[in-house]
């Protein structure tokens, strides 16, 4: 116990008179029932915050005494408050010096009480906060098991995991040490159900100061997907974003959810946002993710939930975010027979690079749907892919770019090619290739699905360029999208 606390607790009332702090000088201890001890606002206090320790006995108490377990006398003494059954010990600024286990006693005209039960006073935010994650995913099924992991790079010796809300629970675990100073602990939690919310935090501590904790980790809530209507997930920026660009994902629904959660495949974070109503009958939450780095590339889903329920909606359809500019490669994009063609003609867009690349992607500027994806072929000193449109319609009008990627991470792309403008005319083009007529119809997105010309018989199934068994691409017939050329050497793929 520090001298500052001694000065604080060894005062008689408001008189500021220093008193003897030895309760055994005049009476024998342990002859009266033990008092009750507690702390307000609680026994776990952030560093620098105030805390009050209360001791309550029976009526007629003259004085209360407080001591810290493991410390030698003097004890700390306060006169009883009116009506005579409570003692108050105040700490204006909590620090690690005041952390420990406390007991209190009271003195009456008939003797000294037994010792109270212990009060463990903890100070937090002394060490940096640890991380808290759920192995595999925080999205779990009702009745399933989940393993939580607390970790730190400060070499902490142990962790305390607490479940917030009702019923409250806590676990204290020894940490395992790993190379480079990392420590962590695994906590299995069995048979979780959505009957109440499962919100967790963890703290860390060193073995020689178990009441001196770190700052709390970020909260982790387990998510139980249900069967209520799935929301929609979209991005105003489109599915292809440049490295360093700002990115916002929007989760929206006409169900009227109070909150939304966003998950990224393979990541532990599960950020939540309250729902807002941009218009009647629609609830929405925005998730700003920029500036974009390679960690933002991947597959996302979102969920909707109500405040009074721990169960969430069914997951939204997946949204793939592709980050361009990650590889030092800029492919070229050309078109045959030319950038101005008549409606009904066959058109081929050629994307190629001298650098070894496994996959090429073709994107239409402003299109909401994902780019087309083709495996590359080596020919004439270039790695290349041919994207065929046959026949073209007004829906193919627009500006195109292409990218290259590697199968090791299909969500990271090269720099974009120079833009290529394609114009589809309603009549025959002029022999010089520039055309005499205006483009046919509105310039709808060829990737948006807004126009559906006749189905091409040459469409083939999609290739899985990721090299795994996950359903990373949905096979769709090529309606308003490009199909491979008649050679059959390459396949059109749609990223959805």
Secondary structure, 3 states (H helix, E strand, C coil): CCHHHHHHHCEECCCCEECCCCCCCCCCCCCECCCEEEEECCCEEECCCCEEEEEECCCCCCEEEEEECCCCCCCEEEECECCCCEEEEEECCCCHHHCEEEEEEEEECCEEECCCCCEEEEEEEEECCCEEEECCCCEECCCEEEEEEEEECCCCCEEEEEEECCCCEEEEEECEECHHHCEEEEEEEEEECCCCCCEEEEEEEECCEEEEEECCCCCEECEEECCCCCCEEEECCCCEEECCCCCEEEEEECCCCCEEEEEECCCCCCCEEECEEEECCEEEEEEECCCCCHHHCEEEEEEEECCCCCEECCCCCCEEEEEEEEEEEECEEEEECCCEEECCCEEEEEEEECCCCCEEEEEECCCCCCCEEEECEEECCEEEEEEEEECCCHHHCEEEEEEEEECCEEEEEEECCCCEEEEEECCCCCCCCCCCCCECCCCCCCCCCCCCCCCCCCCCCCCCCCCCCCCCCCCCCCCCCCECCCCCCCCCCECC
